[in-house]
Amino acid sequence: MIATVTSVTAQSPVVVNFRLTDRDGNPLKGQAASGVRFALAKLVPEDLANGRPSEWVSYINVSRAPNAAYPDGSTQIQATTETGNATRFVDNGDGTYRYTFSFDIQNVTTPVAVPFEPNLTHRVALQLGSNSINNAAYDFVPAGGAVTAQREIVNNAACNACHDVLFFHGGSADGGGRRDLQYCVTCHNPGSADPETNNSVDMMIMTHKIHAGAELANGYSIVGYGNTFYDYSNIEWTQDIRNCGTCHQEDDATVPQASNWRKTVTAEACGSCHDAIDFATGVGHGGITVTDNRDCQVCHGPNSTFVGGSLRAEVAHLVPAQEAAKDFEYQVVSVAGVQADGSPGAVAGKVSPGEYPLVTIKVINPNTGVAYDINDQSLANPFFAKPGASTSLSVDVAWSTKEFINVGSGSATATTGTPGQPVQIGFLANTAACLTGVPCPPQALGRPVANADGSFTKAALRPVPATGVTGSGAAIIEGRPAIDTNPDPAVTTYERIRVVSVGKPFAITDNVAVARRSVVETAKCNDCHFDLSIHGGGRTANTELCSTCHNPNITCRSTTQNGTTDLKVMTHGLHAGTFNSCGHDFTDVVYPGRINNCEGCHKSNTFYPVDGTKVFATSIVANDRSNPDDDIRVTPNLAVCSTCHTTDLAVAHMTQNGGSSAATQLSDGTPSTIETCALCHGPGKASDLREAHKIDQFVDN
């Protein structure tokens, strides 16, 4: 069901007219009165001259005493809703309905007095049963005229970027519950608190505290109905808590008050994260006391000149390393082949079998276009080693783009090393000699060659194998500069900077370079992670880079362990909270979204069962770590799907249909067994994954 409030009669009692339809717009009749809840609130506008932000005030409230199990609690006021009553509920028989509230809006005195102010913006909102996918809200001015005052600070889309379909108080991702912020704020406003803990459940305070959980000095917990205790004190947000703009998106026209976080600065808002501050005494606040919110504007408001404006909310919340990253851009200029004697490769623009990759890169400041001198051996070079903050800059060369498995890269012997790793060219290294027993071209030795255009060139110490490798490869930059991010000129604090990794495919035997398949969007990762970065900030916002190492051939580093960190297995397992391999236990991870929303990460329709000749099986036992042909593997669909579908019955189903945990696969991709998953779960099939996972519900919401 989709609900739409069509009109409100602002007499007393208030009358609301609404319509119910299905997704196709067809009217729905027969809704029971008891299956609808109604909220009614007014918006008190901000009064910055007196230090007061705008706030919703509910006309429907209850006084709640604490449960006896919580002796430290005290009676609190909570906003609530009115459940529909059949004597005041009219079904017009055509999908339209009318409801009359039970009370006189002009005479609300208990449990708290709520004066009727007919010139203010008012809101009616409603909640339906388990079939509904929205909470209809309708703003109006009882005295008549247009609605001009608003408080639209965050919208559903911002929440659902991580949560997919955020809902509370019953319901499911399919429908029901409370899922629209415009409805939530009618109850979760400054007038509501939890009687068991005495903690505020105001939307602003509650949301900030939940996301800041583990960083709070005093934690945050509430007790819900049914005496259920919710402790959010260990919640770790998936990005820096200072990224206020992740939720408060000022470029979104649907949230015109999104800038309130920096323009309307209050002790309540700031204290919801900075909870060690006692504003009344000045403890934790440099001894500065706050009489009311007008004081906050002096130092932290948008027009503050105090300390040069550095304490303005939008300045104080800048993340120095994120700001510094804007001054760096990686470029892979070219990839060519070179012979062991340093002469050019056989075919221009290719790295033919047996040739060494010769890679040219450039690091520029995109704001100025000026290239960094990565060979500079002074602290002025952001890639020169810094005290307390290591730097790096390398190019990972992987093959083939059909599936990175890096056979012949030399990363492992029969009994040692990590299988399937790419060849790495160290652009900060002053390479002294070739590898033992392996000749190398002169371009691989010493420091990179500096070119006139600000780029640098260096060759790999190992060649692409002369046999057994076809198709194309890829060269991808990873690395991190380090700069002083401390604003105090008297104090130097070097910090690693995350720079987006970039790559370039190159031909080996292909006529033209063929890029590796692309099935996920980094931008979708960053909906939650802002700038997804792993391994100390050196590998940032590029899943293709991740796959050069975390490929189907990688097994545990320890030769005494069986398992894998193959990207497709690891990523699905991490988000499902089931990954426990090679000593990495992430079974306590709680994903904030809906695990069946494959397109929360995947590009459209790239989540279907895969062809085992194109997406390789995952090695879990490497008998000869240098040769994957005798590895024991898990077939690709079983490897991925069993990270979420973990029951014995589900695994048996996959195994019956070709899945195997004891498969083999040759280096050319020839599998020992074929999975038949696509016959039922492919596009348009009987159990099409798009339908089975209900993926389209996330698009609609």
C-alpha positions as CSV (number, residue, x, y, z in Angstrom):
1,M,0.0,0.0,0.0
2,I,1.0,3.6,-0.7
3,A,-0.8,6.3,1.4
4,T,-1.3,9.9,0.4
5,V,-2.9,12.5,2.6
6,T,-5.1,14.6,0.3
7,S,-6.4,17.3,2.6
8,V,-6.8,18.3,6.2
9,T,-9.6,20.3,7.6
10,A,-8.1,22.6,10.3
11,Q,-11.2,22.8,12.5
12,S,-11.3,21.3,15.9
13,P,-11.2,18.3,16.0
14,V,-8.9,18.0,13.0
15,V,-10.2,15.9,10.1
16,V,-7.8,14.2,7.7
17,N,-8.6,12.8,4.2
18,F,-6.3,10.2,2.7
19,R,-6.1,7.8,-0.2
20,L,-4.7,4.3,-0.4
21,T,-3.4,2.7,-3.7
22,D,-1.1,-0.1,-4.8
23,R,2.1,0.5,-6.6
24,D,0.3,0.8,-9.9
25,G,-2.1,3.5,-8.6
26,N,-5.1,1.2,-8.2
27,P,-7.4,2.2,-5.3
28,L,-7.5,0.0,-2.2
29,K,-10.6,-0.1,-0.1
30,G,-11.5,-2.0,3.1
31,Q,-8.7,-0.7,5.4
32,A,-9.6,-1.2,9.0
33,A,-9.6,1.8,11.3
34,S,-7.5,-0.1,13.9
35,G,-4.7,-0.6,11.3
36,V,-4.0,3.1,11.0
37,R,-2.1,5.4,13.4
38,F,-2.2,9.2,13.2
39,A,0.3,11.8,14.3
40,L,-0.4,15.5,14.7
41,A,2.3,18.1,15.5
42,K,3.2,21.8,15.0
43,L,6.5,23.3,14.0
44,V,7.7,26.0,16.4
45,P,10.1,28.1,14.2
46,E,13.6,29.0,15.2
47,D,14.4,32.1,17.1
48,L,18.1,32.5,16.9
49,A,17.9,35.9,18.7
50,N,16.9,33.9,21.7
51,G,19.1,30.9,21.0
52,R,16.3,28.6,20.1
53,P,16.2,26.2,17.1
54,S,13.1,25.1,15.4
55,E,11.4,22.0,16.7
56,W,8.3,19.8,16.2
57,V,5.9,19.7,19.1
58,S,3.4,16.9,19.3
59,Y,-0.2,17.4,20.3
60,I,-0.5,13.8,21.3
61,N,1.6,12.9,24.4
62,V,1.7,10.4,27.2
63,S,3.3,10.4,30.6
64,R,5.4,7.2,31.1
65,A,6.8,5.9,34.4
66,P,9.9,3.8,34.3
67,N,9.8,0.1,34.5
68,A,10.5,-1.2,38.0
69,A,13.7,-2.9,36.7
70,Y,15.3,0.5,36.2
71,P,15.2,2.3,39.6
72,D,17.3,5.3,38.4
73,G,14.6,6.3,35.8
74,S,12.0,8.9,36.2
75,T,8.6,9.7,34.7
76,Q,9.0,11.3,31.3
77,I,6.8,12.8,28.6
78,Q,6.7,10.9,25.3
79,A,5.1,12.0,22.0
80,T,2.9,9.3,20.5
81,T,0.2,8.6,18.0
82,E,-3.6,8.1,17.9
83,T,-4.8,4.7,16.8
84,G,-7.8,4.9,14.4
85,N,-11.2,4.4,16.0
86,A,-14.1,2.9,13.9
87,T,-16.6,5.5,15.1
88,R,-14.5,8.3,13.7
89,F,-13.2,6.4,10.6
90,V,-14.9,6.5,7.2
91,D,-14.2,4.2,4.3
92,N,-15.6,5.9,1.2
93,G,-15.4,2.6,-0.7
94,D,-13.3,4.0,-3.5
95,G,-9.8,3.9,-1.9
96,T,-10.4,7.2,-0.1
97,Y,-10.9,7.6,3.7
98,R,-11.6,10.2,6.3
99,Y,-10.5,10.3,9.9
100,T,-11.5,12.7,12.7
101,F,-9.1,13.1,15.6
102,S,-10.5,12.4,19.1
103,F,-9.5,15.6,20.8
104,D,-9.9,19.4,20.5
105,I,-6.7,20.7,19.1
106,Q,-7.5,24.1,20.7
107,N,-7.6,22.7,24.2
108,V,-4.7,20.2,24.8
109,T,-3.8,20.4,28.4
110,T,-2.7,16.9,29.5
111,P,-0.3,15.4,30.2
112,V,1.3,18.7,29.1
113,A,-0.2,21.8,27.7
114,V,0.3,22.3,24.0
115,P,-1.0,25.8,22.9
116,F,-2.7,25.9,19.6
117,E,-1.0,28.3,17.2
118,P,-3.0,28.4,14.0
119,N,-0.4,30.4,12.0
120,L,2.3,27.9,12.4
121,T,3.1,25.0,10.1
122,H,1.3,21.8,11.3
123,R,1.8,18.2,10.2
124,V,-0.5,15.2,10.0
125,A,1.2,11.9,9.3
126,L,0.0,8.3,9.3
127,Q,1.3,4.8,9.6
128,L,-0.4,1.7,8.1
129,G,0.1,-2.0,8.5
130,S,2.6,-4.5,7.2
131,N,1.7,-3.9,3.5
132,S,2.5,-0.2,3.4
133,I,5.8,1.2,2.1
134,N,5.5,4.8,3.3
135,N,4.3,7.0,6.1
136,A,2.2,9.7,4.5
137,A,2.9,13.2,5.8
138,Y,1.0,16.4,5.1
139,D,2.0,19.9,6.1
140,F,-0.6,22.7,6.4
141,V,-1.3,26.0,8.2
142,P,-4.6,25.9,10.2
143,A,-5.2,29.6,9.7
144,G,-4.9,29.1,5.9
145,G,-2.3,30.1,3.4
146,A,0.9,28.5,2.1
147,V,3.3,26.5,4.2
148,T,6.5,28.6,4.4
149,A,8.2,27.4,7.6
150,Q,10.0,24.0,7.3
151,R,12.4,21.8,9.1
152,E,13.7,19.4,6.5
153,I,17.2,18.6,7.6
154,V,17.8,15.0,6.5
155,N,15.8,12.9,4.1
156,N,15.1,9.2,3.6
157,A,17.5,8.9,0.7
158,A,20.4,9.9,2.9
159,C,19.6,7.3,5.5
160,N,18.8,4.6,2.9
161,A,22.1,5.1,1.2
162,C,23.5,2.9,4.0
163,H,20.4,1.3,5.4
164,D,18.6,0.5,2.1
165,V,15.2,0.6,3.8
166,L,15.4,2.1,7.2
167,F,12.4,1.2,9.4
168,F,11.6,0.8,13.1
169,H,8.7,-0.2,15.4
170,G,7.5,-3.3,13.5
171,G,7.3,-4.0,9.8
172,S,9.9,-5.3,7.5
173,A,11.9,-4.3,4.5
174,D,8.8,-5.3,2.5
175,G,6.5,-3.0,4.3
176,G,5.0,-1.6,7.5
177,G,6.7,0.1,10.4
178,R,7.9,3.6,10.7
179,R,10.2,4.4,7.8
180,D,9.8,8.1,6.7
181,L,11.7,10.7,8.6
182,Q,8.8,13.2,8.2
183,Y,6.8,10.8,10.4
184,C,9.5,9.9,12.8
185,V,10.1,13.5,13.9
186,T,6.5,14.0,15.0
187,C,7.3,11.8,18.0
188,H,11.1,12.0,18.2
189,N,11.3,15.6,19.2
190,P,12.8,17.5,22.1
191,G,9.7,16.9,24.2
192,S,10.3,13.1,24.3
193,A,12.6,11.1,26.6
194,D,13.1,7.6,27.8
195,P,11.9,7.1,31.3
196,E,14.2,4.1,32.1
197,T,17.4,5.9,31.3
198,N,16.2,9.5,31.2
199,N,18.0,9.9,27.9
200,S,16.5,12.1,25.2
201,V,14.9,10.3,22.2
202,D,14.8,13.6,20.2
203,M,15.6,12.6,16.6
204,M,18.7,14.8,16.4
205,I,20.2,13.8,19.7
206,M,19.3,10.1,19.3
207,T,20.6,9.8,15.8
208,H,23.9,11.6,16.5
209,K,24.5,9.4,19.6
210,I,23.7,6.2,17.8
211,H,26.2,6.9,15.0
212,A,28.8,8.2,17.4
213,G,28.3,5.3,19.8
214,A,31.8,4.1,20.4
215,E,33.3,7.6,20.4
216,L,31.0,8.9,23.2
217,A,32.4,9.4,26.6
218,N,29.2,8.3,28.3
219,G,27.7,6.0,25.7
220,Y,24.0,5.9,24.8
221,S,21.2,3.5,25.6
222,I,17.5,3.5,25.8
223,V,14.8,1.0,26.8
224,G,12.1,0.3,24.3
225,Y,8.6,-0.9,24.8
226,G,8.5,-4.4,26.2
227,N,11.4,-3.6,28.5
228,T,13.9,-4.2,25.8
229,F,17.3,-2.7,26.5
230,Y,19.2,-1.2,23.5
231,D,22.8,-0.2,24.1
232,Y,24.4,1.7,21.2
233,S,27.7,2.4,23.0
234,N,29.8,0.1,20.8
235,I,28.4,1.3,17.4
236,E,31.2,2.1,15.0
237,W,30.1,4.3,12.1
238,T,31.6,3.3,8.8
239,Q,33.4,6.6,8.2
240,D,34.7,9.6,10.1
241,I,32.1,11.0,12.5
242,R,33.0,14.5,11.3
243,N,31.5,13.9,7.9
244,C,28.3,15.8,8.7
245,G,27.6,16.3,5.0
246,T,27.1,12.5,4.5
247,C,23.6,12.9,6.1
248,H,23.1,16.6,5.9
249,Q,23.3,17.0,2.1
250,E,23.1,20.6,1.3
251,D,23.1,20.1,-2.5
252,D,19.7,18.3,-2.2
253,A,16.8,20.6,-2.8
254,T,14.4,18.4,-0.9
255,V,16.2,19.2,2.4
256,P,16.3,23.0,2.4
257,Q,17.4,23.1,6.1
258,A,20.3,20.7,5.6
259,S,22.7,23.5,6.5
260,N,21.2,23.8,10.0
261,W,24.1,21.6,11.3
262,R,26.5,24.5,10.7
263,K,24.2,27.5,10.8
264,T,22.0,26.8,13.8
265,V,24.6,25.7,16.3
266,T,23.3,24.5,19.7
267,A,24.6,23.0,22.9
268,E,22.1,20.1,22.4
269,A,23.3,19.3,18.8
270,C,27.0,19.6,19.7
271,G,26.7,17.9,23.0
272,S,25.0,14.9,21.3
273,C,28.5,13.9,20.0
274,H,30.8,15.9,22.3
275,D,29.2,14.4,25.4
276,A,32.1,15.0,27.7
277,I,31.3,18.7,27.8
278,D,29.4,20.2,30.6
279,F,28.2,23.5,29.1
280,A,26.9,24.8,32.4
281,T,30.2,24.6,34.2
282,G,32.6,24.8,31.2
283,V,34.2,21.4,32.0
284,G,35.6,20.0,28.7
285,H,34.9,23.3,27.0
286,G,38.0,25.3,28.0
287,G,36.2,26.6,31.0
288,I,33.8,28.5,28.8
289,T,30.2,28.3,30.2
290,V,27.2,28.5,27.9
291,T,24.2,30.4,29.2
292,D,22.0,29.6,26.2
293,N,22.4,28.8,22.5
294,R,23.1,32.4,21.6
295,D,26.5,31.9,23.2
296,C,27.3,29.1,20.7
297,Q,26.9,31.3,17.7
298,V,29.7,33.6,18.9
299,C,32.4,31.0,18.4
300,H,30.8,28.3,16.3
301,G,28.2,30.1,14.2
302,P,28.5,30.6,10.4
303,N,29.6,34.3,10.8
304,S,32.0,33.8,13.7
305,T,35.4,35.5,13.5
306,F,36.6,34.1,16.7
307,V,40.2,32.6,16.3
308,G,40.0,33.6,12.6
309,G,36.8,31.6,12.1
310,S,38.5,28.3,12.8
311,L,35.9,27.3,15.3
312,R,33.0,27.6,12.9
313,A,31.2,24.3,12.8
314,E,31.9,23.7,9.1
315,V,35.6,24.4,9.6
316,A,36.0,22.5,12.9
317,H,34.4,19.5,11.3
318,L,36.7,19.3,8.3
319,V,38.8,16.2,8.3
320,P,42.3,17.4,7.5
321,A,43.4,14.2,5.7
322,Q,40.3,14.3,3.5
323,E,41.0,17.9,2.7
324,A,44.6,17.2,1.9
325,A,43.6,14.4,-0.4
326,K,42.1,16.9,-2.8
327,D,45.6,18.0,-3.7
328,F,46.6,14.6,-5.1
329,E,45.7,12.7,-8.2
330,Y,47.3,9.6,-9.6
331,Q,47.7,8.9,-13.3
332,V,49.0,5.8,-15.1
333,V,50.3,7.5,-18.3
334,S,51.4,4.4,-20.2
335,V,52.3,0.8,-20.0
336,A,54.8,-0.8,-22.5
337,G,57.0,-3.8,-22.8
338,V,60.8,-3.8,-22.5
339,Q,63.3,-6.6,-23.0
340,A,65.8,-7.8,-20.4
341,D,68.5,-5.8,-22.1
342,G,66.5,-2.6,-21.9
343,S,65.5,-2.5,-25.6
344,P,61.8,-1.8,-26.5
345,G,59.3,-4.6,-26.6
346,A,58.3,-6.4,-29.8
347,V,55.0,-4.5,-30.3
348,A,54.5,-0.9,-29.3
349,G,51.9,-0.4,-26.6
350,K,52.0,-4.1,-25.6
351,V,53.7,-6.1,-22.9
352,S,54.2,-9.3,-24.9
353,P,54.8,-12.6,-23.1
354,G,58.4,-12.7,-21.8
355,E,58.7,-8.9,-21.6
356,Y,58.9,-6.7,-18.6
357,P,56.2,-4.2,-17.9
358,L,57.6,-0.6,-18.2
359,V,55.1,1.8,-16.5
360,T,55.0,5.5,-16.6
361,I,53.0,7.3,-13.9
362,K,52.4,10.9,-12.8
363,V,51.2,12.4,-9.5
364,I,49.7,15.8,-9.8
365,N,47.9,18.4,-7.8
366,P,44.6,18.6,-9.7
367,N,44.0,22.1,-8.5
368,T,47.2,23.5,-10.0
369,G,48.1,20.9,-12.6
370,V,51.6,20.8,-11.1
371,A,53.3,17.3,-10.9
372,Y,55.0,16.2,-7.7
373,D,58.7,15.2,-7.8
374,I,58.6,11.8,-6.2
375,N,62.4,11.5,-6.5
376,D,62.9,14.5,-4.2
377,Q,64.8,13.2,-1.2
378,S,63.6,15.9,1.2
379,L,60.6,16.4,3.6
380,A,59.1,18.8,1.0
381,N,58.2,15.7,-1.1
382,P,55.0,14.3,0.4
383,F,56.1,10.8,-0.7
384,F,59.5,11.1,1.2
385,A,59.4,9.1,4.4
386,K,58.0,11.1,7.3
387,P,58.4,10.7,11.1
388,G,55.5,8.7,12.4
389,A,53.8,8.3,9.1
390,S,55.2,5.9,6.5
391,T,54.7,6.7,2.8
392,S,54.4,4.4,-0.2
393,L,53.9,4.6,-4.0
394,S,53.8,1.4,-6.1
395,V,52.2,0.0,-9.2
396,D,50.7,-3.5,-9.1
397,V,50.9,-5.3,-12.4
398,A,48.4,-8.1,-12.7
399,W,47.3,-10.6,-15.3
400,S,45.1,-11.5,-17.0
401,T,42.1,-9.3,-16.9
402,K,39.9,-12.3,-17.6
403,E,40.5,-13.1,-14.0
404,F,43.6,-11.9,-12.0
405,I,45.4,-15.0,-10.9
406,N,49.0,-13.9,-11.7
407,V,50.4,-17.2,-12.6
408,G,54.2,-17.0,-12.8
409,S,54.5,-13.8,-10.8
410,G,57.0,-15.4,-8.4
411,S,55.0,-14.5,-5.3
412,A,55.3,-18.1,-4.0
413,T,57.4,-21.2,-4.1
414,A,56.0,-24.6,-3.8
415,T,56.0,-24.3,0.0
416,T,56.3,-20.6,0.9
417,G,54.9,-17.2,0.0
418,T,51.4,-16.0,-0.9
419,P,50.0,-17.5,-4.1
420,G,48.7,-15.4,-6.9
421,Q,50.1,-12.0,-6.0
422,P,50.8,-9.3,-8.7
423,V,54.2,-8.0,-9.6
424,Q,54.9,-4.8,-7.8
425,I,57.0,-1.9,-9.1
426,G,58.2,0.3,-6.2
427,F,58.4,3.9,-7.4
428,L,60.0,5.2,-4.2
429,A,62.6,2.5,-4.1
430,N,66.2,2.9,-5.1
431,T,66.4,-0.7,-6.4
432,A,70.0,-1.9,-6.1
433,A,69.9,-5.3,-8.0
434,C,67.8,-7.7,-9.9
435,L,66.2,-10.6,-8.1
436,T,68.3,-13.6,-7.5
437,G,68.3,-15.8,-10.6
438,V,66.1,-13.4,-12.6
439,P,67.6,-11.0,-15.0
440,C,66.0,-7.5,-15.2
441,P,66.3,-4.5,-17.5
442,P,68.2,-1.4,-16.5
443,Q,65.0,0.6,-16.2
444,A,64.1,-1.6,-13.2
445,L,67.2,-0.5,-11.2
446,G,67.9,2.7,-9.3
447,R,65.2,5.3,-8.9
448,P,62.4,5.9,-11.5
449,V,63.5,7.9,-14.5
450,A,62.2,11.5,-14.3
451,N,60.6,12.7,-17.6
452,A,60.3,16.2,-18.9
453,D,56.5,16.3,-18.4
454,G,56.7,15.5,-14.7
455,S,56.0,11.8,-15.0
456,F,58.2,9.0,-13.9
457,T,59.1,5.6,-15.5
458,K,60.2,2.4,-14.0
459,A,60.2,-1.3,-15.1
460,A,59.3,-4.4,-13.2
461,L,61.9,-6.8,-11.8
462,R,59.9,-9.8,-13.3
463,P,58.5,-10.3,-16.8
464,V,55.1,-11.5,-17.8
465,P,55.7,-15.2,-18.2
466,A,56.8,-16.3,-21.6
467,T,54.1,-19.1,-21.7
468,G,50.8,-19.6,-20.1
469,V,49.5,-16.0,-20.0
470,T,47.2,-14.6,-22.7
471,G,44.8,-11.7,-23.0
472,S,45.4,-8.4,-21.2
473,G,46.8,-7.2,-17.9
474,A,46.4,-4.2,-15.7
475,A,48.7,-1.7,-14.0
476,I,47.2,0.0,-10.9
477,I,48.7,2.5,-8.6
478,E,48.6,2.1,-4.8
479,G,50.2,4.4,-2.3
480,R,49.9,7.1,0.3
481,P,51.7,10.4,0.7
482,A,52.0,12.0,4.1
483,I,51.8,15.7,5.0
484,D,51.6,17.9,8.0
485,T,47.9,18.3,8.8
486,N,48.4,20.2,12.1
487,P,47.1,23.8,11.8
488,D,49.5,24.9,14.6
489,P,52.7,26.0,12.8
490,A,54.7,25.3,15.9
491,V,53.6,21.6,15.9
492,T,54.3,19.1,13.1
493,T,51.9,16.1,12.9
494,Y,52.3,14.0,9.7
495,E,49.3,12.1,8.6
496,R,48.8,9.5,5.8
497,I,46.7,10.8,3.0
498,R,44.3,8.5,1.1
499,V,44.5,9.0,-2.6
500,V,42.2,7.3,-5.1
501,S,43.9,4.4,-6.8
502,V,43.8,4.4,-10.6
503,G,44.8,1.8,-13.2
504,K,45.2,1.1,-16.9
505,P,44.8,-2.1,-18.8
506,F,47.4,-3.2,-21.3
507,A,47.5,-5.8,-24.0
508,I,49.5,-9.0,-23.7
509,T,48.3,-11.1,-26.6
510,D,45.1,-9.2,-27.2
511,N,45.1,-6.8,-30.2
512,V,43.9,-4.1,-27.9
513,A,43.8,-3.9,-24.2
514,V,40.7,-5.4,-22.5
515,A,39.7,-4.2,-19.1
516,R,38.7,-6.6,-16.4
517,R,35.0,-7.0,-15.8
518,S,33.4,-4.3,-13.7
519,V,30.5,-5.5,-11.4
520,V,30.5,-3.2,-8.5
521,E,30.6,0.6,-8.2
522,T,33.1,2.2,-5.8
523,A,30.6,5.1,-5.4
524,K,28.2,2.7,-3.8
525,C,30.9,1.5,-1.4
526,N,31.5,5.1,-0.4
527,D,27.8,5.7,0.3
528,C,28.7,4.1,3.6
529,H,32.5,4.3,3.7
530,F,33.0,7.8,2.3
531,D,36.4,6.9,0.9
532,L,36.9,3.1,1.2
533,S,40.5,2.6,2.1
534,I,42.4,-0.4,3.3
535,H,45.9,-1.4,4.4
536,G,46.9,1.9,6.1
537,G,45.3,4.2,3.6
538,G,47.5,3.0,0.7
539,R,44.7,1.3,-1.3
540,T,41.8,3.6,-1.7
541,A,38.5,3.6,-3.6
542,N,39.4,1.1,-6.3
543,T,38.0,-2.5,-6.1
544,E,39.9,-3.5,-9.1
545,L,43.1,-2.8,-7.2
546,C,41.8,-5.0,-4.4
547,S,41.2,-7.9,-6.8
548,T,44.8,-7.9,-8.0
549,C,45.8,-9.4,-4.7
550,H,42.5,-10.8,-3.3
551,N,41.9,-13.1,-6.3
552,P,40.7,-16.7,-6.6
553,N,44.2,-18.1,-6.2
554,I,45.1,-16.4,-2.9
555,T,45.1,-18.8,0.0
556,C,46.1,-18.1,3.6
557,R,49.6,-16.6,4.1
558,S,50.3,-19.2,6.7
559,T,51.0,-22.6,5.1
560,T,49.4,-24.3,8.2
561,Q,46.0,-22.7,7.5
562,N,43.4,-23.6,4.8
563,G,41.2,-20.8,3.6
564,T,41.0,-17.7,1.4
565,T,40.7,-14.0,1.2
566,D,39.4,-14.0,-2.3
567,L,37.6,-10.7,-2.8
568,K,34.2,-12.1,-3.8
569,V,34.1,-14.4,-0.8
570,M,35.6,-12.0,1.7
571,T,33.4,-9.0,0.8
572,H,30.2,-10.9,0.8
573,G,31.2,-12.7,4.0
574,L,32.2,-9.4,5.7
575,H,28.8,-7.8,5.0
576,A,27.0,-10.9,6.0
577,G,28.9,-11.3,9.2
578,T,30.1,-14.8,8.3
579,F,33.7,-14.3,7.2
580,N,36.2,-16.2,9.3
581,S,39.2,-17.3,7.4
582,C,43.0,-17.1,7.5
583,G,42.8,-15.8,11.1
584,H,40.4,-13.0,10.1
585,D,37.2,-13.2,12.1
586,F,34.5,-10.8,11.2
587,T,31.5,-12.8,12.4
588,D,30.5,-9.9,14.8
589,V,30.1,-7.4,11.9
590,V,26.6,-5.9,11.6
591,Y,25.8,-4.6,8.2
592,P,23.6,-1.5,8.4
593,G,21.7,-2.3,5.1
594,R,19.6,-5.2,3.8
595,I,21.8,-8.1,2.8
596,N,19.5,-9.1,0.0
597,N,20.0,-5.7,-1.7
598,C,22.6,-6.9,-4.2
599,E,22.5,-3.6,-6.0
600,G,23.5,-1.8,-2.9
601,C,27.0,-2.6,-4.2
602,H,26.6,-4.2,-7.6
603,K,26.0,-2.5,-10.9
604,S,22.6,-3.4,-12.4
605,N,22.1,-7.1,-13.1
606,T,25.7,-8.1,-12.3
607,F,24.7,-10.2,-9.3
608,Y,23.4,-13.2,-11.2
609,P,25.0,-16.7,-11.1
610,V,28.3,-16.6,-12.9
611,D,30.0,-18.7,-15.6
612,G,32.7,-20.8,-13.9
613,T,35.0,-20.4,-17.0
614,K,35.0,-16.7,-16.5
615,V,34.8,-16.2,-12.8
616,F,37.2,-18.7,-11.3
617,A,36.6,-21.0,-8.4
618,T,38.2,-20.0,-5.1
619,S,41.3,-21.9,-3.8
620,I,41.2,-23.0,-0.2
621,V,44.1,-25.4,-0.2
622,A,47.3,-24.8,-2.2
623,N,49.2,-28.1,-2.5
624,D,51.9,-26.4,-4.6
625,R,51.7,-22.7,-3.8
626,S,53.5,-21.8,-7.0
627,N,51.1,-23.8,-9.3
628,P,47.4,-23.4,-8.8
629,D,46.4,-26.3,-11.1
630,D,46.3,-28.8,-8.2
631,D,44.6,-26.4,-5.7
632,I,41.4,-27.6,-3.9
633,R,38.7,-25.0,-4.7
634,V,35.2,-24.0,-4.0
635,T,33.2,-23.4,-7.1
636,P,32.4,-19.7,-7.6
637,N,28.6,-19.6,-7.0
638,L,28.8,-21.9,-4.0
639,A,31.7,-19.8,-2.6
640,V,29.7,-16.6,-2.8
641,C,26.1,-17.7,-2.1
642,S,27.0,-19.8,0.9
643,T,28.3,-16.6,2.7
644,C,24.7,-15.6,3.2
645,H,22.8,-18.8,2.7
646,T,24.7,-20.7,5.4
647,T,22.3,-23.5,6.4
648,D,23.1,-27.1,5.6
649,L,20.0,-27.3,3.5
650,A,21.0,-24.3,1.4
651,V,24.5,-25.7,0.9
652,A,23.1,-29.1,0.0
653,H,20.9,-27.4,-2.7
654,M,23.9,-25.7,-4.2
655,T,26.0,-28.9,-4.1
656,Q,23.2,-30.9,-5.8
657,N,23.3,-28.4,-8.6
658,G,27.0,-28.6,-9.4
659,G,28.6,-26.7,-6.5
660,S,31.7,-28.3,-5.0
661,S,34.1,-27.6,-2.2
662,A,36.6,-30.0,-3.6
663,A,36.9,-28.7,-7.2
664,T,39.9,-28.1,-9.3
665,Q,40.5,-25.6,-12.1
666,L,43.3,-25.2,-14.6
667,S,45.2,-21.9,-15.1
668,D,43.3,-21.3,-18.3
669,G,40.0,-21.4,-16.4
670,T,38.9,-24.9,-17.3
671,P,36.8,-26.1,-14.3
672,S,36.4,-29.6,-13.1
673,T,32.7,-29.2,-12.4
674,I,29.9,-27.0,-13.8
675,E,27.3,-25.3,-11.6
676,T,23.8,-25.1,-13.0
677,C,22.6,-22.2,-10.8
678,A,21.7,-19.9,-13.8
679,L,19.1,-22.4,-15.0
680,C,16.8,-21.4,-12.2
681,H,18.3,-18.2,-10.8
682,G,19.3,-16.4,-14.0
683,P,17.4,-13.5,-15.6
684,G,13.8,-14.4,-16.3
685,K,14.1,-17.8,-14.9
686,A,11.8,-19.5,-12.3
687,S,13.7,-18.2,-9.3
688,D,15.2,-15.1,-10.9
689,L,17.5,-13.6,-8.3
690,R,16.1,-10.1,-8.9
691,E,12.7,-11.3,-7.8
692,A,13.9,-13.8,-5.1
693,H,15.9,-11.1,-3.4
694,K,13.2,-8.5,-4.0
695,I,15.8,-6.1,-5.3
696,D,13.3,-3.8,-7.0
697,Q,11.7,-2.9,-3.6
698,F,14.8,-0.9,-2.8
699,V,14.5,1.0,-6.1
700,D,10.9,1.9,-5.2
701,N,11.8,3.1,-1.8
